[in-house]
Amino acid sequence: MDNEKKEKGLLVLARRHHGEAMRVAAGLTIFGHRVALVFMTGPVAETAENAANAELLELTGIEPQTTVAEMADQLPFLDADGLAHAFGAADVVLSL
């Protein structure tokens, strides 16, 4: 049996708690997995907490995407097909 840990693709869906989803996504990178983050349900609120969490995303190399049309000028936009592809590419999906 091989003792090496396999890198997994993790998809974090920021549905209800955008700030918490950013923090969790950044934290998951410590294990060496590929982490993707998708903002959903509405624009991310401009708060000090979200700004700090956005800095964590930058430090960890996570480039978030969105399904929110109002954010399409700031982040890559995922339509239904793009979101389905993200689900298919992930080994694990977390919804926050």
Secondary structure as UniProt FT lines:
FT   STRAND          9..14
FT   HELIX           18..28
FT   HELIX           29..31
FT   STRAND          34..39
FT   HELIX           48..60
FT   STRAND          65..66
FT   HELIX           69..71
FT   TURN            72..74
FT   HELIX           80..89
FT   STRAND          92..95
//
